[in-house]
């Protein structure tokens, strides 16, 4: 799970871990005789997305191989997710969605722990850095950024905060839906604080994840009858003290990063402005192409157009048509993963809302997490739910046949 979420952390002959795991996952899926018809629908949806990307490049006569590399990474990610969920189902008899979410949280918590170890120990930093994929500018960027923020293992700056925020959202859901023992509650609350502060010192987009997580808590608390509301209240109260303790810890170890990391909170409580230096200039980066052709079809080039905003970058790359495909494809994944329990569905929807919020700051999609949720429900539907329905139907059929033979006889329904 760790190397699935952070594939660049492990160099496999010049490629990331996802390249190898994707091939293995596809092989396992083929060995299992392509069990899920929904995967065909998903691949068709992705083909539409890829077609819009490639068409934009082709009709503009641009030389840009991003659409091909993006397609390869998405397919590799999809079948790697199959492999991960398959291994979870082999490890656990009947894993719940909470089990999968805990694996994701554990992997992100491990990243936080390793990032801290890399900060306090140079040998550990050197060793872990030697395992990850190397690029020409890695050393230069690490040196420059390391003076301002915490560096993790196989992560990007913006992406590090995005992934940390996912853990905060999932933890918020678990506090509302999972009945925890005291030790489990303390452990998860501790992980929440650890991931928040380490994630904050890696990238401040972690705060967005915390905000979306609080939104999940609010929605489930108000409208969900299955929510463990007493536990949620305890978490909110406990988080105040845990955050205070975490702040002391953070200031003790990362005092040199504090001004940068806590800039948002400083501006809010001292100056009454909810902004940072990087966010204050975002309004000027919301640029809409002036040419109609570019607005509709883009330029076909994924080059940086002077704006960090994801919506602007996708417009200049593939236009409105490609942009709609890009942002609707995750919704299609969610649609294929939906259950009758809307409280469970909110997990995937919250990840989607989170990605929409992050695209205000930079271009990103979080399909890798949605693929895990998708395959969990495929495994559950085909290997747990459908067999259960079949057994119940068979039992009812036997009862009807027995009743026809002897209407007055008491029937043992266990047979």
Secondary structure, 3 states (H helix, E strand, C coil): CHHHHCHHHCCECCECHHHHHHHHHHHHHHHCCCCCHHHHHHHHHHHHHHHHHHHHHHHCCCCCCHHHHHHHHHHHHHHHHHHHHHHHHHHCCCCCHHHHHHHHHHHHHHHHHHHHHHHHCHHHHHHHHHHCCCCCCHHHHHHHHHCCCCCCCCCCHHHHHHHHHHHHHHHHHHHHHCCCCHHHHHHHHHHHHHHHHHHHHHCCCHHHHHHHHHHHHHHHHHHCCCCCHHHHHHHHHHHHHHHHHHHHHHHHHCHHHHHHHCHHHHHHHHHCCCCCHHHHCHHHHCCCCCCHHHHHHCCCCCCCCCCCCHHHHHHHHHHHHHHHHHHHHHHHHHHHHCCCCHHHHHHHHHHHHHHHHHCCCCCCCCHHHHHHHHHHHHHHHHHHHHHHHHHHHHHHHHHHHHHHHCCCCCCCCCC
